Amino acid sequence: MMELSQVVFLALLQGITEFLPISSSAHLILVAEFGGWGDQGLPFDVAVHLGTLSAVCLYFRQDLGAYLSSGVDFAAGRGADAQFEELLKVSLATLPVVIGGLLFKDLVEGDLRSLATIAWATIGFGLVLGIADRFRGEKADVSWLMAGLIGLAQMLALIPGTSRSGITISAALLLGLSRTSAARFSFLLSIPVIILATGLSVMKLLQQALPVDWLALLLGTLLSGLSAYACIHLFLRFIERIGMLPFVIYRLLLGVALLFWAV
């Protein structure tokens, strides 16, 4: 059974890092590596991802409601409006990471989880984020071409240390979107990705006879959800003002520290 302090720390860590461009998977791997706690286990992993999924769905509930309404209208033959087109763009941008995850599953879960890989990915894609922010545009709308290219970039998030939000925001900025628009599209993209990842984890969980600490799972879900919601709200509210530089600096410092540790 997990200790209370471990549950609280890991849940808050997942909620905060899931949507910031600093890689949640890398941080959880590092905690397991250096914290002496070992892997938190599949049930807890499912719980905290359900928390972050609930947070992003709650935050974008109006957009999701509009997608549903537009989908019904389209099915009824009333044509495609802007909301339905955005839904299709999100779907298009999700396809590459799904295909990549299936093709490179063994590689991602094996050799790429090394400390050196995490360190170099943290540094390299941190620099990419800084460059992208420097040359960002002011566009608000995502075109079909943008959606496809952002989706291809999202495949790189399979590498631990890359950050799914970081690489999709970087791609969106380089394609001319504003900081807020880039972050919004990135967060919308997280919904199908988290759903698919959590669904696969649930399938694995159902095949295993694992003991369940329900209190830890419920607390983990609640804390990860609350912290993720707060993170999304604050990030979208202040990102135009603070920019990506704080996250770039953090990634560079973390990456360098990890390289020293790895050698």
C-alpha positions as CSV (number, residue, x, y, z in Angstrom):
1,M,0.0,0.0,0.0
2,M,1.2,3.5,-0.8
3,E,1.9,6.0,2.0
4,L,-0.3,9.1,2.2
5,S,2.6,11.4,1.5
6,Q,3.5,9.4,-1.6
7,V,-0.1,9.5,-2.8
8,V,-0.4,13.3,-2.4
9,F,3.0,14.0,-3.9
10,L,2.5,11.8,-7.0
11,A,-1.1,13.0,-7.6
12,L,-0.1,16.6,-7.4
13,L,2.9,16.0,-9.6
14,Q,0.8,14.3,-12.3
15,G,-1.8,17.0,-12.2
16,I,0.7,19.9,-12.4
17,T,3.0,18.4,-15.0
18,E,0.4,16.8,-17.3
19,F,-0.4,20.1,-19.1
20,L,2.8,22.2,-18.5
21,P,5.4,21.8,-21.2
22,I,7.9,20.0,-19.0
23,S,6.8,16.3,-19.4
24,S,4.8,14.5,-16.7
25,S,6.0,11.0,-17.7
26,A,9.6,12.1,-17.3
27,H,9.0,13.5,-13.8
28,L,7.2,10.3,-12.7
29,I,10.0,8.2,-14.0
30,L,12.5,10.4,-12.2
31,V,10.5,10.1,-8.9
32,A,10.5,6.4,-9.2
33,E,14.3,6.4,-10.0
34,F,15.4,8.8,-7.3
35,G,12.7,8.8,-4.7
36,G,13.1,5.2,-3.7
37,W,9.4,4.6,-4.1
38,G,9.6,2.4,-7.1
39,D,6.8,2.4,-9.7
40,Q,3.5,3.6,-8.4
41,G,1.6,0.8,-10.0
42,L,-1.0,0.5,-12.8
43,P,-4.1,1.2,-10.6
44,F,-2.7,4.4,-9.3
45,D,-1.5,5.4,-12.8
46,V,-5.1,4.9,-14.1
47,A,-6.5,6.9,-11.2
48,V,-4.4,10.0,-11.7
49,H,-5.0,10.0,-15.4
50,L,-8.7,9.8,-14.8
51,G,-8.2,12.8,-12.6
52,T,-6.4,14.9,-15.3
53,L,-8.9,13.7,-17.9
54,S,-11.8,14.9,-15.8
55,A,-10.1,18.2,-15.3
56,V,-9.5,19.0,-18.9
57,C,-13.0,17.8,-19.9
58,L,-14.6,20.0,-17.2
59,Y,-12.5,23.0,-18.2
60,F,-13.4,22.6,-21.9
61,R,-17.0,21.4,-21.2
62,Q,-18.5,24.2,-23.4
63,D,-16.3,23.2,-26.4
64,L,-17.1,19.5,-25.9
65,G,-20.8,20.3,-25.7
66,A,-20.5,22.3,-28.9
67,Y,-18.7,19.4,-30.6
68,L,-21.5,17.0,-29.6
69,S,-24.2,19.4,-30.8
70,S,-22.4,20.0,-34.1
71,G,-21.9,16.3,-34.6
72,V,-25.6,15.7,-34.1
73,D,-26.4,18.5,-36.6
74,F,-24.0,17.0,-39.1
75,A,-25.5,13.5,-38.7
76,A,-28.9,15.0,-39.3
77,G,-27.7,16.5,-42.6
78,R,-27.5,20.1,-41.5
79,G,-23.8,20.5,-42.6
80,A,-20.6,21.1,-40.8
81,D,-20.0,24.2,-38.8
82,A,-16.8,25.6,-37.3
83,Q,-17.1,23.5,-34.1
84,F,-17.5,20.2,-36.1
85,E,-14.5,21.2,-38.3
86,E,-12.4,21.8,-35.2
87,L,-13.5,18.4,-33.8
88,L,-12.3,16.8,-37.1
89,K,-9.0,18.7,-36.9
90,V,-8.4,17.4,-33.3
91,S,-9.2,13.9,-34.6
92,L,-6.8,14.3,-37.5
93,A,-4.0,15.5,-35.2
94,T,-4.6,12.5,-32.9
95,L,-4.1,9.8,-35.5
96,P,-0.3,10.0,-35.8
97,V,0.4,9.5,-32.1
98,V,-2.0,6.5,-32.1
99,I,-0.2,4.9,-35.0
100,G,3.2,5.7,-33.6
101,G,2.2,4.3,-30.2
102,L,1.2,1.0,-31.7
103,L,4.3,0.8,-33.9
104,F,6.9,1.8,-31.4
105,K,5.3,0.6,-28.2
106,D,8.1,-1.8,-27.2
107,L,10.8,0.8,-27.9
108,V,9.0,3.5,-26.0
109,E,8.5,1.2,-22.9
110,G,12.0,-0.1,-23.1
111,D,15.2,1.6,-24.3
112,L,13.8,5.1,-24.5
113,R,13.0,5.2,-20.7
114,S,16.7,5.6,-19.9
115,L,18.0,8.5,-17.9
116,A,20.2,9.8,-20.7
117,T,17.3,9.8,-23.1
118,I,15.1,11.8,-20.7
119,A,17.9,14.3,-20.1
120,W,18.7,15.0,-23.8
121,A,15.0,15.1,-24.7
122,T,14.4,17.6,-21.8
123,I,17.2,19.8,-23.0
124,G,16.6,19.5,-26.8
125,F,12.9,20.0,-26.8
126,G,13.3,22.7,-24.3
127,L,15.4,24.6,-26.8
128,V,12.8,23.9,-29.5
129,L,10.1,25.4,-27.2
130,G,12.2,28.5,-26.7
131,I,12.9,29.0,-30.4
132,A,9.2,28.4,-31.2
133,D,8.1,31.0,-28.7
134,R,10.6,33.5,-30.1
135,F,9.2,33.2,-33.6
136,R,5.5,32.7,-32.7
137,G,2.7,34.3,-34.7
138,E,-0.6,35.8,-33.7
139,K,-3.0,33.5,-35.6
140,A,-6.1,32.2,-33.7
141,D,-7.4,29.5,-36.0
142,V,-5.9,26.1,-36.7
143,S,-5.9,25.1,-40.4
144,W,-6.1,21.6,-41.7
145,L,-2.4,21.7,-42.6
146,M,-1.6,23.0,-39.1
147,A,-3.6,20.2,-37.5
148,G,-1.8,17.5,-39.5
149,L,1.7,18.9,-38.8
150,I,0.9,19.4,-35.1
151,G,-0.3,15.8,-35.0
152,L,3.0,14.6,-36.6
153,A,4.9,16.6,-34.0
154,Q,2.9,15.0,-31.2
155,M,4.4,11.6,-32.1
156,L,7.7,12.9,-30.6
157,A,5.9,13.0,-27.3
158,L,6.3,9.2,-27.2
159,I,9.9,9.9,-26.2
160,P,10.1,10.3,-22.4
161,G,11.2,13.9,-21.5
162,T,9.7,15.4,-24.7
163,S,6.4,16.6,-23.1
164,R,3.2,16.1,-25.2
165,S,2.0,19.6,-24.4
166,G,5.5,21.0,-25.0
167,I,6.0,19.6,-28.5
168,T,2.5,20.4,-29.7
169,I,2.6,23.9,-28.4
170,S,6.1,24.3,-30.0
171,A,4.7,23.1,-33.4
172,A,1.7,25.3,-33.1
173,L,3.8,28.4,-32.3
174,L,6.2,27.7,-35.2
175,L,3.2,27.4,-37.5
176,G,2.1,30.9,-36.5
177,L,-0.4,30.5,-33.7
178,S,-0.5,32.7,-30.7
179,R,0.5,31.4,-27.3
180,T,-3.1,31.1,-26.1
181,S,-4.3,29.5,-29.3
182,A,-1.4,27.0,-29.3
183,A,-2.0,26.1,-25.7
184,R,-5.8,25.7,-26.2
185,F,-5.4,23.4,-29.2
186,S,-2.7,21.4,-27.3
187,F,-5.0,20.9,-24.3
188,L,-7.9,19.8,-26.6
189,L,-5.6,17.3,-28.2
190,S,-4.8,15.9,-24.8
191,I,-8.4,14.6,-24.3
192,P,-8.4,11.8,-26.9
193,V,-4.8,11.0,-26.1
194,I,-5.5,10.6,-22.4
195,I,-8.7,8.6,-23.1
196,L,-6.9,6.2,-25.3
197,A,-3.9,5.8,-22.9
198,T,-6.2,5.3,-20.0
199,G,-8.3,2.8,-21.9
200,L,-5.3,0.7,-22.7
201,S,-4.2,0.8,-19.0
202,V,-7.7,-0.2,-17.9
203,M,-7.6,-3.2,-20.2
204,K,-4.3,-4.3,-18.8
205,L,-5.6,-3.7,-15.3
206,L,-8.6,-6.0,-15.9
207,Q,-6.3,-8.8,-16.9
208,Q,-4.3,-8.6,-13.7
209,A,-5.4,-9.7,-10.2
210,L,-3.9,-6.7,-8.3
211,P,-4.8,-5.6,-4.8
212,V,-6.7,-2.3,-4.8
213,D,-6.1,0.5,-2.3
214,W,-9.4,2.4,-3.0
215,L,-8.6,5.3,-0.6
216,A,-5.3,6.0,-2.4
217,L,-7.0,5.7,-5.8
218,L,-9.8,8.1,-4.9
219,L,-7.5,10.6,-3.3
220,G,-5.1,10.4,-6.2
221,T,-7.9,11.0,-8.7
222,L,-9.2,14.0,-6.7
223,L,-5.9,15.7,-6.2
224,S,-4.6,15.2,-9.7
225,G,-7.9,16.5,-11.1
226,L,-8.0,19.6,-8.9
227,S,-4.3,20.4,-9.5
228,A,-4.7,19.8,-13.3
229,Y,-7.7,22.1,-13.5
230,A,-5.9,24.9,-11.6
231,C,-2.9,24.4,-13.9
232,I,-4.9,24.7,-17.1
233,H,-6.7,27.8,-15.8
234,L,-3.6,29.6,-14.7
235,F,-1.5,28.6,-17.8
236,L,-4.1,29.9,-20.2
237,R,-4.7,33.0,-18.2
238,F,-1.0,34.1,-17.8
239,I,0.8,32.5,-20.8
240,E,0.6,35.6,-23.0
241,R,2.2,37.6,-20.2
242,I,4.9,35.2,-19.0
243,G,5.7,33.4,-22.2
244,M,7.6,30.1,-22.4
245,L,11.0,31.2,-21.1
246,P,10.4,30.0,-17.5
247,F,9.6,26.5,-18.7
248,V,12.6,26.6,-21.1
249,I,15.0,27.6,-18.3
250,Y,13.5,24.9,-16.0
251,R,14.0,22.2,-18.7
252,L,17.6,23.2,-19.4
253,L,18.5,23.2,-15.7
254,L,16.7,19.8,-15.1
255,G,18.3,18.3,-18.2
256,V,21.8,19.3,-17.3
257,A,21.4,18.0,-13.7
258,L,20.2,14.7,-15.1
259,L,23.2,14.4,-17.4
260,F,25.6,15.0,-14.5
261,W,23.7,12.3,-12.6
262,A,23.8,9.9,-15.5
263,V,27.5,10.0,-16.0
